[in-house]
Amino acid sequence: LLADDGSHTPIPGLKDIDGVWPAQDDLLVLADRTVSLVARDGTASSVVDVPEHTLSIEAVWLDDGIRVVAIVRGDREEGPELLPKERDRDTLNVYAPSTGWRKVVEVPNGVSSLSLSGDGSRCAWRESVNTVPEEAMRGEFRACEIQTGEVTSLTEGAGKAWWIRVAPDGSGVAYQANFQKDRPITTHTDV
């Protein structure tokens, strides 16, 4: 933590921090599969444990507490795979103090760049076009209404899809893509 006098102090008990989000005057910190609320004086209190096999996570702090969205790895068959094959499925889960963890919708594996609106109502992500990770990063962007689980396709033919961020009120998104299917690696990506 950065003190008012400019000195730096480690947060006691938190190692290997995997995520940090603002929470009014405090911070939400993800470490060891637990999201904690950390005050400016360094005191931390556990808020929620993240499901096992979580692949991506975003969190916001609202007047009535935390909201968390997480992409959780679905069941996979172990051993060699023959490609191409039908994509494995993961789940988009949401946590609220009033409901606990609940499944919102299934998503194909390979989802990344998860973003949650500041009001906790909508999220968006990058969905890979190919089942095998590739340098071209070809993908599309999707959004989801958290309450209903309704998924909306935001792009078609995005080419190299880089990142996406949802507006604080959930009213829109900003994303980076180049819309080049033929040369996605060598074509500059626009915001």
Solvent accessible surface area in square Angstrom, and as a share of the most:
residue,aa,sasa,rsa
1,L,54,0.27
2,L,116,0.57
3,A,44,0.34
4,D,134,0.69
5,D,121,0.62
6,G,44,0.42
7,S,53,0.34
8,H,146,0.65
9,T,73,0.43
10,P,111,0.70
11,I,21,0.11
12,P,98,0.61
13,G,77,0.74
14,L,35,0.17
15,K,153,0.65
16,D,117,0.61
17,I,78,0.39
18,D,102,0.53
19,G,14,0.14
20,V,78,0.45
21,W,26,0.09
22,P,105,0.66
23,A,3,0.03
24,Q,133,0.59
25,D,118,0.61
26,D,41,0.21
27,L,58,0.29
28,L,0,0.00
29,V,1,0.01
30,L,15,0.07
31,A,4,0.03
32,D,108,0.56
33,R,123,0.45
34,T,28,0.16
35,V,0,0.00
36,S,7,0.04
37,L,38,0.19
38,V,1,0.01
39,A,32,0.25
40,R,158,0.58
41,D,112,0.58
42,G,7,0.07
43,T,88,0.51
44,A,48,0.37
45,S,65,0.42
46,S,89,0.57
47,V,46,0.26
48,V,14,0.08
49,D,91,0.47
50,V,5,0.03
51,P,32,0.20
52,E,105,0.47
53,H,111,0.49
54,T,38,0.22
55,L,94,0.47
56,S,25,0.16
57,I,24,0.12
58,E,38,0.17
59,A,3,0.02
60,V,21,0.12
61,W,67,0.23
62,L,38,0.19
63,D,144,0.74
64,D,94,0.49
65,G,10,0.09
66,I,1,0.01
67,R,41,0.15
68,V,0,0.00
69,V,0,0.00
70,A,0,0.00
71,I,0,0.00
72,V,18,0.11
73,R,100,0.36
74,G,20,0.19
75,D,144,0.74
76,R,47,0.17
77,E,157,0.70
78,E,151,0.68
79,G,50,0.48
80,P,144,0.91
81,E,93,0.42
82,L,156,0.77
83,L,83,0.41
84,P,132,0.83
85,K,75,0.32
86,E,153,0.69
87,R,50,0.18
88,D,28,0.15
89,R,105,0.38
90,D,0,0.00
91,T,26,0.15
92,L,0,0.00
93,N,19,0.10
94,V,6,0.03
95,Y,35,0.13
96,A,12,0.09
97,P,67,0.42
98,S,104,0.67
99,T,82,0.48
100,G,23,0.22
101,W,75,0.26
102,R,79,0.29
103,K,113,0.48
104,V,22,0.13
105,V,34,0.20
106,E,77,0.34
107,V,2,0.01
108,P,17,0.10
109,N,36,0.18
110,G,37,0.35
111,V,13,0.08
112,S,42,0.27
113,S,30,0.19
114,L,7,0.03
115,S,4,0.03
116,L,13,0.06
117,S,0,0.00
118,G,36,0.34
119,D,62,0.32
120,G,9,0.09
121,S,32,0.21
122,R,90,0.33
123,C,0,0.00
124,A,0,0.00
125,W,2,0.01
126,R,18,0.07
127,E,23,0.10
128,S,23,0.15
129,V,76,0.44
130,N,53,0.27
131,T,49,0.28
132,V,68,0.39
133,P,130,0.82
134,E,52,0.23
135,E,134,0.60
136,A,11,0.09
137,M,57,0.26
138,R,79,0.29
139,G,0,0.00
140,E,24,0.11
141,F,0,0.00
142,R,46,0.17
143,A,17,0.13
144,C,2,0.01
145,E,51,0.23
146,I,10,0.05
147,Q,142,0.63
148,T,97,0.56
149,G,12,0.12
150,E,115,0.52
151,V,60,0.35
152,T,68,0.40
153,S,73,0.47
154,L,63,0.31
155,T,12,0.07
156,E,160,0.72
157,G,12,0.12
158,A,0,0.00
159,G,5,0.05
160,K,34,0.14
161,A,0,0.00
162,W,113,0.40
163,W,74,0.26
164,I,0,0.00
165,R,123,0.45
166,V,18,0.11
167,A,28,0.22
168,P,106,0.67
169,D,87,0.45
170,G,6,0.06
171,S,93,0.60
172,G,33,0.32
173,V,55,0.32
174,A,48,0.37
175,Y,55,0.21
176,Q,31,0.14
177,A,3,0.02
178,N,12,0.06
179,F,96,0.40
180,Q,72,0.32
181,K,143,0.61
182,D,131,0.68
183,R,152,0.55
184,P,13,0.08
185,I,84,0.43
186,T,97,0.56
187,T,39,0.23
188,H,147,0.65
189,T,15,0.09
190,D,91,0.47
191,V,128,0.73
